[in-house]
Amino acid sequence: MGLLHALSLYAQQHLGLSITRAGKEYRAQERYVLRRSLAAFEIDCVFDVGANSGQFADLVRESGFKGPIVSFEPVPELAAGLRRRAAGRRDWFVEELALDERVHDVEFHVMSMTQFSSLLRPSTKETASQSRLNTVSKTIQVTTGTLEAAFDKYQRRVGFRRPFLKMDTQGKDVDVARGAGDRLQQFAAIMTELAVKRLYDGQPDFRQALEFYFDQGFEVAAMLPTHPHFPQMIEVDCVLHNPALTDRPQAS
């Protein structure tokens, strides 16, 4: 753990303050919104879809969440790393799996920067600032699963009642959510990436994505930038809550 990280955790836990690097202020806002969401919506299980090397799981733990986390990551090397990190823990489950709207055999594109990896191909119209990182390094064959099946599996195993769904699947979040079927309405809250500029072929933009979530009964709780490239907005993280389960967020 680096000195800045240690100081940040101490300040957050003991002083109620947040310390972050210059230019990374958006990360402090993300931590605040996540911590408040997990507490206010009384989350008892986190589905981490598109886990990469576990960055979001770390953020969830730093936010004080002590319940189970289910991480989904289709890239074998990254999934192996997650399993090593989760070894011996009863509250962290790792699935080497890509989720989609349906079960099928398909190519998965591993990008030069693995956080950009996707079932979709990069768009030829993507922004120049992302093109070097968002290029296909290799493709692997995967058999996708669905969120509906994963939901049922872990509800039996963990017995959660108010799960949180985080998706970071680089253009496939709406398809992953569709794959939940009517289980989607059993999530208390969702965190999803919304595309202002579409980096992948076939990716819905933020308007199309929001229309889908609104039709499913969710309401926006927060919008968060995912990068510091002002004034060029590429994408945002959106936290939505399910009023049927959350009623009203607790007052600050």
C-alpha positions as CSV (number, residue, x, y, z in Angstrom):
1,M,0.0,0.0,0.0
2,G,1.4,3.4,-1.0
3,L,1.8,6.3,1.4
4,L,-0.9,8.4,-0.3
5,H,-3.3,5.4,-0.2
6,A,-2.6,4.8,3.5
7,L,-3.0,8.5,4.3
8,S,-6.3,8.6,2.3
9,L,-7.7,5.7,4.1
10,Y,-6.8,7.1,7.5
11,A,-8.2,10.5,6.7
12,Q,-11.4,9.0,5.4
13,Q,-11.9,6.6,8.3
14,H,-10.8,8.9,11.2
15,L,-11.2,12.4,10.0
16,G,-14.0,12.3,7.5
17,L,-11.7,13.8,4.9
18,S,-10.7,12.7,1.4
19,I,-7.1,12.9,0.0
20,T,-6.5,12.4,-3.7
21,R,-3.9,13.2,-6.4
22,A,-4.3,16.4,-8.4
23,G,-6.2,15.7,-11.5
24,K,-7.9,12.6,-9.9
25,E,-10.6,14.5,-8.0
26,Y,-13.2,12.5,-9.8
27,R,-12.0,9.4,-8.0
28,A,-12.8,11.0,-4.6
29,Q,-16.3,11.7,-5.8
30,E,-16.7,8.1,-7.0
31,R,-15.6,6.8,-3.6
32,Y,-18.1,9.2,-1.8
33,V,-21.0,8.2,-4.0
34,L,-20.3,4.5,-3.8
35,R,-19.9,4.6,0.0
36,R,-23.1,6.5,0.4
37,S,-25.0,4.2,-2.0
38,L,-23.9,1.0,-0.4
39,A,-25.0,2.3,3.0
40,A,-28.2,4.2,2.0
41,F,-29.6,1.4,-0.1
42,E,-28.6,-1.2,2.5
43,I,-26.7,-3.3,-0.1
44,D,-26.0,-6.9,1.0
45,C,-24.2,-8.3,-2.1
46,V,-22.2,-6.7,-5.0
47,F,-22.1,-8.1,-8.5
48,D,-18.9,-6.8,-10.1
49,V,-19.4,-7.4,-13.9
50,G,-16.2,-6.7,-15.8
51,A,-13.9,-7.0,-12.8
52,N,-10.6,-6.7,-14.6
53,S,-7.9,-7.0,-11.8
54,G,-10.3,-6.2,-9.0
55,Q,-10.1,-2.4,-8.9
56,F,-13.8,-2.0,-8.1
57,A,-13.8,-4.8,-5.5
58,D,-11.0,-2.9,-3.8
59,L,-13.0,0.3,-3.9
60,V,-16.1,-1.5,-2.4
61,R,-14.0,-2.8,0.5
62,E,-12.4,0.6,1.0
63,S,-16.0,2.0,1.2
64,G,-16.6,-0.2,4.3
65,F,-18.7,-2.9,2.6
66,K,-18.2,-6.3,4.4
67,G,-20.7,-8.4,2.4
68,P,-20.1,-10.8,-0.5
69,I,-18.7,-9.7,-3.8
70,V,-19.2,-11.7,-7.0
71,S,-16.6,-10.7,-9.7
72,F,-17.0,-11.7,-13.4
73,E,-14.0,-11.5,-15.6
74,P,-13.5,-13.4,-18.9
75,V,-9.8,-12.8,-19.6
76,P,-8.1,-15.9,-18.2
77,E,-5.0,-14.2,-16.9
78,L,-7.0,-11.6,-15.1
79,A,-9.5,-14.1,-13.7
80,A,-6.6,-16.2,-12.4
81,G,-5.2,-13.1,-10.6
82,L,-8.6,-12.5,-9.0
83,R,-8.8,-16.1,-7.9
84,R,-5.4,-15.8,-6.2
85,R,-6.5,-12.6,-4.5
86,A,-9.8,-14.2,-3.4
87,A,-8.2,-17.4,-2.2
88,G,-9.2,-18.2,1.4
89,R,-12.0,-15.6,1.5
90,R,-15.6,-16.7,1.9
91,D,-17.0,-13.3,0.9
92,W,-15.4,-13.0,-2.6
93,F,-16.4,-15.2,-5.5
94,V,-14.8,-15.2,-8.9
95,E,-16.4,-16.3,-12.2
96,E,-14.2,-16.5,-15.3
97,L,-17.1,-15.5,-17.5
98,A,-18.4,-12.8,-19.9
99,L,-22.0,-11.9,-19.4
100,D,-24.3,-11.0,-22.3
101,E,-28.0,-10.9,-23.2
102,R,-27.9,-14.7,-24.1
103,V,-25.7,-17.7,-23.9
104,H,-23.6,-18.1,-27.0
105,D,-20.0,-18.8,-28.3
106,V,-18.3,-15.6,-29.4
107,E,-15.0,-13.8,-29.8
108,F,-13.9,-11.6,-26.9
109,H,-11.5,-8.8,-27.8
110,V,-8.6,-8.2,-25.4
111,M,-7.4,-4.7,-25.8
112,S,-3.9,-3.2,-25.4
113,M,-5.1,-1.7,-22.1
114,T,-7.2,-4.5,-20.7
115,Q,-9.7,-2.2,-19.0
116,F,-11.0,-1.6,-22.6
117,S,-11.6,-5.3,-23.4
118,S,-15.0,-6.0,-24.8
119,L,-17.2,-8.4,-26.7
120,L,-17.5,-5.5,-29.2
121,R,-14.9,-4.3,-31.6
122,P,-13.5,-0.7,-31.2
123,S,-15.3,1.8,-33.3
124,T,-13.4,3.3,-36.3
125,K,-14.8,6.7,-35.2
126,E,-13.5,6.6,-31.7
127,T,-11.7,9.5,-30.2
128,A,-8.0,9.8,-31.0
129,S,-7.1,10.1,-27.3
130,Q,-8.3,6.5,-26.8
131,S,-7.2,4.8,-30.0
132,R,-3.8,3.7,-28.8
133,L,-5.2,2.0,-25.7
134,N,-8.3,0.7,-27.3
135,T,-6.8,-1.5,-29.9
136,V,-7.2,-5.3,-30.2
137,S,-4.2,-7.1,-28.7
138,K,-5.7,-10.6,-29.2
139,T,-9.0,-12.3,-29.4
140,I,-10.2,-15.3,-27.3
141,Q,-13.1,-17.6,-27.6
142,V,-15.6,-17.5,-24.8
143,T,-19.0,-18.9,-24.0
144,T,-21.1,-16.2,-22.4
145,G,-23.5,-16.5,-19.5
146,T,-26.4,-14.5,-18.4
147,L,-27.0,-12.3,-15.3
148,E,-30.3,-14.2,-14.7
149,A,-28.5,-17.5,-14.2
150,A,-25.8,-15.8,-12.1
151,F,-28.4,-14.1,-10.0
152,D,-30.2,-17.3,-9.2
153,K,-26.9,-19.2,-8.5
154,Y,-25.7,-16.7,-5.9
155,Q,-29.1,-16.0,-4.4
156,R,-29.2,-19.7,-3.5
157,R,-25.6,-19.6,-2.3
158,V,-25.6,-16.3,-0.4
159,G,-29.2,-15.5,0.3
160,F,-29.0,-11.8,-0.5
161,R,-32.0,-9.5,-0.6
162,R,-30.7,-6.1,-1.8
163,P,-28.0,-6.6,-4.3
164,F,-26.0,-3.9,-6.2
165,L,-25.0,-4.4,-9.9
166,K,-21.9,-2.7,-11.2
167,M,-21.2,-3.1,-14.9
168,D,-18.1,-2.1,-16.8
169,T,-18.3,-4.2,-19.9
170,Q,-17.2,-1.6,-22.5
171,G,-20.3,-1.1,-24.5
172,K,-22.3,-4.2,-23.4
173,D,-23.8,-3.0,-20.1
174,V,-27.3,-2.8,-21.5
175,D,-27.1,-6.2,-23.0
176,V,-25.8,-7.6,-19.7
177,A,-28.8,-6.0,-18.0
178,R,-31.2,-7.4,-20.5
179,G,-29.8,-10.8,-19.8
180,A,-31.1,-10.5,-16.2
181,G,-34.7,-10.7,-17.4
182,D,-37.1,-9.9,-14.6
183,R,-34.2,-10.4,-12.1
184,L,-33.1,-6.9,-12.9
185,Q,-36.0,-5.4,-10.9
186,Q,-34.6,-7.3,-7.8
187,F,-31.4,-5.1,-7.8
188,A,-31.6,-2.2,-5.4
189,A,-29.1,-0.2,-7.4
190,I,-27.0,-0.3,-10.6
191,M,-23.8,1.4,-11.5
192,T,-23.2,1.5,-15.3
193,E,-21.0,3.3,-17.9
194,L,-22.9,5.6,-20.2
195,A,-21.3,6.5,-23.6
196,V,-21.2,10.2,-24.6
197,K,-18.9,9.2,-27.4
198,R,-19.3,5.6,-28.6
199,L,-16.0,3.8,-28.5
200,Y,-17.4,0.5,-29.8
201,D,-19.3,-0.7,-32.8
202,G,-23.0,-1.3,-31.9
203,Q,-22.7,0.4,-28.5
204,P,-25.8,2.3,-27.4
205,D,-25.3,6.0,-26.4
206,F,-26.2,7.4,-23.1
207,R,-29.7,8.4,-24.2
208,Q,-30.6,4.9,-25.4
209,A,-29.1,3.3,-22.3
210,L,-31.0,5.7,-19.9
211,E,-34.2,5.0,-21.7
212,F,-33.8,1.3,-21.1
213,Y,-33.1,1.7,-17.4
214,F,-36.0,4.1,-16.9
215,D,-38.3,1.6,-18.6
216,Q,-37.1,-0.9,-16.1
217,G,-38.2,1.4,-13.2
218,F,-34.8,2.8,-12.2
219,E,-34.1,6.4,-11.4
220,V,-30.8,8.3,-11.5
221,A,-29.0,8.8,-8.2
222,A,-25.7,10.2,-9.4
223,M,-23.5,10.9,-12.5
224,L,-19.8,10.6,-12.2
225,P,-17.0,11.5,-14.7
226,T,-14.7,8.6,-15.5
227,H,-11.7,10.6,-16.7
228,P,-10.1,14.1,-16.4
229,H,-10.1,15.0,-20.1
230,F,-12.0,18.3,-19.8
231,P,-13.7,19.6,-21.8
232,Q,-14.0,16.4,-23.9
233,M,-16.6,14.1,-22.2
234,I,-16.3,10.5,-23.4
235,E,-18.3,8.6,-20.9
236,V,-19.8,8.8,-17.4
237,D,-20.5,6.3,-14.6
238,C,-24.2,6.5,-13.6
239,V,-25.6,5.2,-10.4
240,L,-29.3,4.3,-10.6
241,H,-31.6,3.1,-7.8
242,N,-34.7,1.1,-7.8
243,P,-37.5,3.0,-5.9
244,A,-39.5,-0.2,-5.5
245,L,-36.7,-1.4,-3.1
246,T,-34.9,1.8,-2.0
247,D,-37.9,4.0,-1.4
248,R,-35.9,7.1,-0.4
249,P,-32.2,7.3,0.2
250,Q,-31.3,8.1,3.7
251,A,-30.6,11.8,4.5
252,S,-26.9,12.7,4.7
